[in-house]
Amino acid sequence: MPHVTSRAAVLDVIRAAGTISRVRLIEATGFTGATISTVVRRLIDDGLVTEVGRSESTGGKPRTLLALNERARYAVGVHLDHSGITYALTDLGGSVVARMSRAGAGTENPPVVVARMTDEVDKLIQGVGISRDLVLGLGLVSPGPLTPASGMRLTPPTMRHWEDFPLDRALAEATGLPVVLENDATAAALGEHWSGVVRGTPSFAAVYMGSGIGAGIMIDGVVYRGRSGNAGEIGHMCLDVDGPDCWCGARGCTEALAGPAAVVTQARADARVSRAAGLAQGPGGRRPSVASDFAAVARAARLGDHGARELLENSARWLALATRALANVMDMDTLVLTGPGLAVAGSVYLPVVQEELARTFFARAAHPVVVRLSDSAATAPAIGAATMVLRAELVPLRQGGPLLSSARSDPELKAAAGAESALGGRTR
């Protein structure tokens, strides 16, 4: 992510506040009056911020209020998966303007899929009728793990042919947009933070089920990525040392025991459940995707098939164990169940995970763990992908020290701050 200047800090405060005066901006950021004046003027000139009236008077002169011009810029988010590709176009405030879902990567060669994605991104932008010049960039997420420099290097079996393909560079060249990579679970956490049920909760974990299982972690509003950007891999936490082999090379992983592929395999092995869920082979003997088969099992469970429900509840118990370990290690008080798998089966998983944490979470005497089902589980990764681009424009680098450290790297702002200091102003 590029270096973020003081304008990002100010934009982030304005976004979070909704409307705010310049005086309150000084209090919230610690910047001087001259610095705020300079930043705000430039943001208004760029069309990113507008003046929206005045605050009610409390005895003095009413203060002019500022607000984010949410339709000034946009970002595209793309969630690439074997079974489906989801697109989201968001405005500067993170609100979804348009979304669509298309066929997944399947077994097609990566360059063919990139060409199709490029066409679909064009249609998404054109369908809204906005100028492409207003699109800041494209966030791309896929099943991890990812490496910061080269994308997907260790992939699930269904996407093994994507290993070593320079996905970000290829898509950037094809679309003409800057591309930022992330894994799907971390992106889902970002999506929930900006537009989901956890707004106002700065620290939480998003437990994700898509093609596999993972978790995205946010601490005080900042994503925790780990050394390589792959923190939160609860799908590859060992729950049974004698359990089934996992594609990652280990045994007894959460994903091998509880993932959608495990549920579908068990459903197909049970003739009665297979019939109840309609797990027939497709044309030419080809089977539908794991995602569609898992959705069929979930549908059968909702319609009252006990065998299908038992398979899902068994998966949920394994997932609950991994979730408890995550909550214990991170001392979390809020967890969100999200992702395409939990979009179709979350009603079965939620009570099982809730019960496990209420009964066995280590710090339960100090505080409970609230478990919520996402309102946008199916599209959270794509929304989070777009959010990554917005954060590059809006959110200051918290890890880099005080907000003023970015001001000191901006020549114009540094000069403004220095001028005010010479006149008796101060910074903190």
C-alpha positions as CSV (number, residue, x, y, z in Angstrom):
1,M,0.0,0.0,0.0
2,P,1.4,3.4,-0.9
3,H,2.5,5.9,1.8
4,V,-0.5,7.7,3.1
5,T,-0.3,11.5,3.8
6,S,-2.1,13.7,6.3
7,R,-5.0,14.2,3.9
8,A,-5.7,10.5,4.4
9,A,-5.9,11.1,8.2
10,V,-8.2,14.0,7.7
11,L,-10.4,12.1,5.2
12,D,-10.7,9.2,7.6
13,V,-11.9,11.4,10.4
14,I,-14.4,13.1,8.2
15,R,-15.7,9.7,6.9
16,A,-16.1,8.3,10.4
17,A,-17.8,11.5,11.8
18,G,-20.2,12.0,9.0
19,T,-20.1,15.8,9.4
20,I,-17.5,17.7,11.4
21,S,-16.1,21.2,11.8
22,R,-12.5,22.3,11.2
23,V,-12.2,22.9,15.0
24,R,-13.2,19.4,15.7
25,L,-10.8,18.1,13.1
26,I,-7.9,19.9,14.9
27,E,-9.0,18.2,18.2
28,A,-9.4,14.8,16.5
29,T,-6.1,14.7,14.6
30,G,-3.8,16.8,16.7
31,F,-2.8,18.8,13.6
32,T,-2.4,22.5,13.8
33,G,-5.0,25.0,12.5
34,A,-2.8,25.9,9.5
35,T,-2.3,22.3,8.6
36,I,-6.0,21.6,8.8
37,S,-6.8,24.7,6.7
38,T,-4.3,23.6,4.0
39,V,-5.5,20.0,3.9
40,V,-9.2,20.9,3.9
41,R,-8.7,23.5,1.1
42,R,-7.0,20.9,-1.1
43,L,-9.6,18.3,-0.4
44,I,-12.4,20.7,-1.3
45,D,-10.5,21.7,-4.5
46,D,-10.2,18.0,-5.4
47,G,-13.9,17.5,-4.9
48,L,-13.4,14.9,-2.1
49,V,-14.9,17.0,0.7
50,T,-17.8,19.5,0.6
51,E,-19.1,22.2,3.0
52,V,-22.7,21.1,4.1
53,G,-24.0,24.0,6.2
54,R,-23.3,25.2,9.7
55,S,-23.6,23.7,13.2
56,E,-26.0,25.0,15.7
57,S,-24.7,27.9,17.7
58,T,-23.7,27.4,21.3
59,G,-23.1,31.0,21.9
60,G,-20.4,31.8,19.4
61,K,-20.3,31.9,15.6
62,P,-21.8,28.7,14.0
63,R,-19.1,26.5,12.6
64,T,-19.0,25.4,8.9
65,L,-19.5,21.6,8.7
66,L,-17.5,19.4,6.3
67,A,-18.6,16.0,4.9
68,L,-17.1,13.4,2.6
69,N,-18.3,13.7,-1.0
70,E,-19.0,10.0,-1.3
71,R,-19.6,10.1,-5.1
72,A,-16.3,11.8,-5.8
73,R,-14.4,8.6,-6.2
74,Y,-15.1,4.8,-6.6
75,A,-13.3,1.5,-6.1
76,V,-13.8,-1.9,-7.6
77,G,-13.6,-5.1,-5.6
78,V,-13.3,-8.6,-7.2
79,H,-13.6,-11.9,-5.3
80,L,-12.0,-14.6,-7.5
81,D,-12.9,-18.2,-6.6
82,H,-13.1,-21.5,-8.4
83,S,-16.9,-21.6,-8.1
84,G,-17.8,-17.9,-8.7
85,I,-16.5,-14.4,-9.3
86,T,-18.2,-11.6,-7.4
87,Y,-17.8,-7.9,-8.3
88,A,-18.6,-4.9,-6.2
89,L,-18.4,-1.2,-7.0
90,T,-18.3,1.1,-3.9
91,D,-18.3,4.8,-3.5
92,L,-15.7,6.7,-1.4
93,G,-17.8,6.1,1.8
94,G,-17.7,2.3,1.2
95,S,-21.4,2.0,0.2
96,V,-22.1,-0.5,-2.6
97,V,-23.2,1.2,-5.8
98,A,-23.4,-2.0,-7.9
99,R,-22.6,-5.7,-7.6
100,M,-22.8,-8.8,-9.8
101,S,-21.8,-12.4,-9.7
102,R,-20.5,-14.5,-12.6
103,A,-19.1,-17.9,-13.3
104,G,-16.0,-18.9,-11.4
105,A,-12.5,-19.5,-12.6
106,G,-13.2,-23.3,-13.0
107,T,-10.5,-25.0,-15.0
108,E,-9.9,-22.2,-17.5
109,N,-6.4,-20.9,-18.0
110,P,-5.6,-17.8,-16.0
111,P,-5.1,-15.5,-19.0
112,V,-8.6,-16.5,-20.3
113,V,-10.1,-15.7,-16.9
114,V,-8.3,-12.4,-16.6
115,A,-9.6,-11.4,-20.0
116,R,-13.2,-12.2,-18.9
117,M,-12.7,-10.4,-15.6
118,T,-11.5,-7.3,-17.5
119,D,-14.6,-7.3,-19.6
120,E,-16.9,-7.8,-16.6
121,V,-15.2,-4.9,-14.7
122,D,-15.8,-2.7,-17.7
123,K,-19.5,-3.6,-17.7
124,L,-19.8,-3.0,-14.0
125,I,-18.4,0.5,-14.3
126,Q,-20.2,1.3,-17.5
127,G,-23.5,0.0,-16.0
128,V,-23.4,2.7,-13.3
129,G,-22.6,5.4,-15.8
130,I,-19.6,6.9,-14.0
131,S,-16.4,8.1,-15.5
132,R,-13.5,5.6,-15.3
133,D,-11.3,8.5,-14.2
134,L,-13.2,8.5,-10.9
135,V,-12.2,4.8,-10.2
136,L,-9.2,4.8,-7.8
137,G,-8.3,1.2,-8.4
138,L,-9.2,-2.5,-8.1
139,G,-8.9,-4.7,-5.1
140,L,-8.6,-8.4,-5.9
141,V,-9.1,-11.2,-3.3
142,S,-8.9,-15.0,-3.7
143,P,-8.4,-18.0,-1.5
144,G,-5.0,-17.7,0.3
145,P,-2.3,-18.0,1.1
146,L,-0.9,-15.1,-0.8
147,T,2.6,-13.6,-0.9
148,P,3.0,-9.8,-1.1
149,A,5.2,-9.9,-4.2
150,S,3.9,-12.8,-6.3
151,G,0.3,-13.6,-5.4
152,M,-0.9,-17.1,-5.1
153,R,1.9,-19.5,-4.4
154,L,0.2,-22.3,-2.4
155,T,-3.3,-22.8,-3.7
156,P,-6.2,-25.1,-3.0
157,P,-6.3,-28.1,-5.4
158,T,-9.1,-26.5,-7.5
159,M,-6.9,-23.5,-8.3
160,R,-3.5,-25.2,-8.5
161,H,-3.0,-24.0,-12.1
162,W,-2.9,-20.4,-10.8
163,E,0.4,-21.0,-8.9
164,D,3.1,-18.6,-10.1
165,F,0.7,-16.7,-12.4
166,P,1.4,-12.9,-11.9
167,L,-2.3,-12.2,-11.3
168,D,-2.0,-8.7,-10.0
169,R,0.3,-7.5,-12.8
170,A,-1.8,-9.2,-15.5
171,L,-5.1,-7.7,-14.3
172,A,-3.5,-4.3,-13.8
173,E,-2.2,-4.3,-17.4
174,A,-5.6,-5.6,-18.8
175,T,-7.8,-3.1,-16.9
176,G,-5.5,-0.1,-16.7
177,L,-6.3,0.2,-12.9
178,P,-3.9,-0.2,-10.0
179,V,-4.5,-3.6,-8.4
180,V,-4.1,-4.5,-4.7
181,L,-4.1,-8.2,-3.6
182,E,-5.5,-9.7,-0.4
183,N,-6.7,-13.1,0.8
184,D,-10.5,-13.5,1.0
185,A,-10.9,-13.9,4.7
186,T,-9.0,-10.7,5.5
187,A,-10.9,-8.9,2.9
188,A,-14.2,-10.2,4.4
189,A,-13.2,-8.6,7.7
190,L,-12.6,-5.3,6.0
191,G,-15.9,-5.5,4.3
192,E,-17.7,-6.2,7.6
193,H,-15.8,-3.4,9.3
194,W,-16.9,-0.8,6.7
195,S,-20.4,-1.9,5.8
196,G,-21.4,-4.9,7.9
197,V,-22.9,-5.6,11.3
198,V,-19.8,-4.8,13.2
199,R,-19.7,-1.0,12.5
200,G,-18.5,0.7,15.7
201,T,-16.6,-2.4,16.9
202,P,-12.9,-1.7,16.4
203,S,-11.6,-5.2,17.3
204,F,-13.2,-8.4,16.0
205,A,-12.6,-11.5,13.9
206,A,-14.5,-12.5,10.8
207,V,-14.8,-16.3,10.6
208,Y,-14.9,-17.0,6.9
209,M,-16.2,-20.0,5.0
210,G,-15.9,-20.0,1.2
211,S,-14.1,-22.7,-0.8
212,G,-12.2,-23.2,2.5
213,I,-12.1,-21.8,6.0
214,G,-10.2,-18.8,7.4
215,A,-10.4,-15.7,9.5
216,G,-9.7,-12.0,9.2
217,I,-8.6,-10.2,12.3
218,M,-9.0,-6.4,13.0
219,I,-7.4,-4.8,16.1
220,D,-8.4,-1.3,16.9
221,G,-9.6,-0.8,13.4
222,V,-6.4,-2.0,11.8
223,V,-6.1,-5.3,10.0
224,Y,-3.7,-7.8,11.5
225,R,-2.0,-9.5,8.6
226,G,1.0,-11.2,10.1
227,R,4.5,-11.4,8.4
228,S,3.2,-12.5,5.0
229,G,-0.4,-11.3,5.1
230,N,-1.8,-14.7,6.0
231,A,-2.8,-14.3,9.7
232,G,-6.0,-16.0,10.8
233,E,-5.6,-19.3,8.9
234,I,-7.8,-21.3,11.3
235,G,-8.7,-23.5,8.4
236,H,-5.3,-25.1,8.8
237,M,-5.3,-25.4,12.6
238,C,-4.9,-29.0,13.6
239,L,-8.0,-30.3,15.5
240,D,-7.3,-34.0,15.1
241,V,-3.8,-35.3,14.8
242,D,-5.2,-38.6,13.4
243,G,-7.6,-36.8,11.1
244,P,-7.9,-36.8,7.3
245,D,-5.1,-35.4,5.1
246,C,-5.4,-31.8,4.1
247,W,-4.3,-30.3,0.8
248,C,-1.9,-28.0,2.7
249,G,0.2,-31.1,3.7
250,A,-1.0,-31.4,7.3
251,R,-3.6,-33.7,8.8
252,G,-6.7,-33.1,10.8
253,C,-7.1,-29.4,9.8
254,T,-10.3,-27.5,10.4
255,E,-10.9,-27.3,6.6
256,A,-10.4,-31.0,6.1
257,L,-12.9,-31.8,8.8
258,A,-15.4,-29.0,8.5
259,G,-15.0,-27.3,5.1
260,P,-17.7,-27.4,2.4
261,A,-15.8,-30.1,0.4
262,A,-15.7,-32.3,3.5
263,V,-19.5,-31.9,4.0
264,V,-20.2,-32.6,0.3
265,T,-18.0,-35.7,0.3
266,Q,-19.9,-37.0,3.3
267,A,-23.3,-36.2,1.8
268,R,-22.4,-38.0,-1.5
269,A,-21.3,-41.0,0.6
270,D,-24.8,-41.2,2.2
271,A,-27.3,-42.3,-0.5
272,R,-30.3,-41.0,1.3
273,V,-28.8,-37.5,2.0
274,S,-27.5,-37.4,-1.5
275,R,-31.0,-38.0,-2.9
276,A,-32.6,-35.5,-0.5
277,A,-30.2,-32.8,-1.5
278,G,-30.4,-33.7,-5.2
279,L,-26.6,-34.3,-5.6
280,A,-26.9,-35.7,-9.1
281,Q,-24.1,-35.6,-11.6
282,G,-24.2,-32.9,-14.2
283,P,-24.2,-33.2,-18.0
284,G,-21.6,-35.6,-19.3
285,G,-21.0,-37.1,-15.9
286,R,-19.5,-33.9,-14.6
287,R,-20.4,-32.9,-11.0
288,P,-21.6,-29.5,-10.1
289,S,-19.2,-27.3,-8.0
290,V,-18.6,-27.9,-4.3
291,A,-20.2,-24.6,-3.6
292,S,-23.5,-25.5,-5.4
293,D,-23.5,-29.0,-3.8
294,F,-22.9,-27.5,-0.3
295,A,-25.8,-25.0,-0.9
296,A,-28.0,-28.0,-1.9
297,V,-27.1,-29.8,1.4
298,A,-27.9,-26.6,3.3
299,R,-31.2,-26.2,1.5
300,A,-32.1,-29.8,2.3
301,A,-31.3,-29.1,6.0
302,R,-33.5,-26.1,6.0
303,L,-36.4,-28.1,4.5
304,G,-36.1,-30.6,7.4
305,D,-33.8,-33.4,6.3
306,H,-32.3,-34.7,9.4
307,G,-29.3,-36.3,7.7
308,A,-28.3,-33.1,5.9
309,R,-28.7,-31.1,9.1
310,E,-26.6,-33.6,11.1
311,L,-23.7,-33.2,8.6
312,L,-23.8,-29.4,8.9
313,E,-24.0,-29.5,12.7
314,N,-21.0,-31.8,12.8
315,S,-19.1,-29.4,10.6
316,A,-20.3,-26.5,12.8
317,R,-18.9,-28.3,15.9
318,W,-15.4,-28.6,14.4
319,L,-15.6,-24.9,13.3
320,A,-16.7,-23.9,16.8
321,L,-13.5,-25.5,18.2
322,A,-11.3,-23.6,15.9
323,T,-13.3,-20.4,16.6
324,R,-12.9,-20.9,20.3
325,A,-9.1,-21.3,20.0
326,L,-9.0,-18.0,18.0
327,A,-11.2,-16.2,20.5
328,N,-9.0,-17.5,23.4
329,V,-5.7,-16.5,21.7
330,M,-6.9,-13.0,20.7
331,D,-9.2,-12.5,23.7
332,M,-12.0,-11.4,21.3
333,D,-15.4,-10.2,22.3
334,T,-17.0,-10.1,18.9
335,L,-17.0,-12.7,16.1
336,V,-18.8,-12.5,12.7
337,L,-19.6,-15.5,10.6
338,T,-19.3,-14.6,7.0
339,G,-18.4,-15.8,3.5
340,P,-20.5,-17.6,0.8
341,G,-20.7,-20.9,2.7
342,L,-22.1,-19.2,5.8
343,A,-24.4,-17.1,3.7
344,V,-26.3,-20.4,2.8
345,A,-25.8,-22.3,6.0
346,G,-25.2,-19.7,8.7
347,S,-28.5,-20.4,10.5
348,V,-27.2,-23.9,11.4
349,Y,-23.7,-22.8,12.3
350,L,-24.5,-19.7,14.4
351,P,-26.2,-21.5,17.4
352,V,-23.5,-24.2,17.5
353,V,-20.7,-21.7,17.6
354,Q,-22.5,-19.5,20.1
355,E,-23.1,-22.4,22.5
356,E,-19.5,-23.5,22.3
357,L,-18.1,-20.1,23.2
358,A,-20.7,-19.4,25.9
359,R,-19.8,-22.8,27.5
360,T,-16.0,-23.0,27.1
361,F,-14.4,-19.6,26.2
362,F,-11.6,-19.2,28.6
363,A,-12.3,-15.6,29.7
364,R,-16.1,-16.0,29.8
365,A,-16.2,-14.9,33.5
366,A,-14.7,-11.6,32.4
367,H,-16.7,-11.0,29.2
368,P,-18.9,-12.9,26.8
369,V,-18.2,-13.4,23.1
370,V,-20.9,-12.0,20.8
371,V,-21.3,-14.1,17.7
372,R,-23.1,-12.6,14.8
373,L,-24.1,-13.7,11.3
374,S,-23.1,-11.2,8.6
375,D,-25.7,-9.2,6.8
376,S,-23.6,-9.4,3.6
377,A,-21.9,-12.8,4.0
378,A,-21.9,-13.7,0.3
379,T,-20.4,-10.4,-0.9
380,A,-18.3,-9.3,2.1
381,P,-15.0,-10.4,0.4
382,A,-15.7,-8.3,-2.8
383,I,-16.8,-5.3,-0.6
384,G,-13.6,-5.7,1.4
385,A,-11.6,-5.9,-1.8
386,A,-12.9,-2.5,-2.8
387,T,-12.4,-1.2,0.7
388,M,-8.7,-2.0,0.4
389,V,-8.4,0.6,-2.4
390,L,-10.4,3.1,-0.4
391,R,-8.2,2.6,2.7
392,A,-5.2,3.5,0.6
393,E,-6.8,6.8,0.0
394,L,-8.6,7.3,3.3
395,V,-6.9,5.6,6.2
396,P,-3.6,6.7,7.8
397,L,-0.8,4.2,8.5
398,R,-1.4,3.5,12.2
399,Q,1.7,1.4,12.5
400,G,3.9,4.2,11.3
401,G,3.6,6.2,14.5
402,P,1.7,9.5,15.2
403,L,-0.5,11.0,12.6
404,L,1.8,13.9,12.4
405,S,4.6,11.7,11.0
406,S,2.8,11.7,7.7
407,A,2.3,15.5,7.8
408,R,6.1,15.9,8.2
409,S,6.7,14.0,4.9
410,D,4.3,16.4,3.0
411,P,6.3,19.5,2.0
412,E,3.3,21.9,1.8
413,L,1.8,20.7,5.1
414,K,5.2,20.8,6.7
415,A,5.6,24.4,5.6
416,A,2.1,25.3,6.9
417,A,2.8,23.7,10.3
418,G,6.2,25.4,10.5
419,A,4.6,28.8,9.7
420,E,2.0,28.3,12.5
421,S,4.7,27.2,14.9
422,A,6.6,30.5,14.2
423,L,3.4,32.4,15.1
424,G,3.0,30.6,18.4
425,G,0.9,27.7,17.3
426,R,1.7,24.2,18.6
427,T,1.4,20.6,17.6
428,R,1.3,17.5,19.7
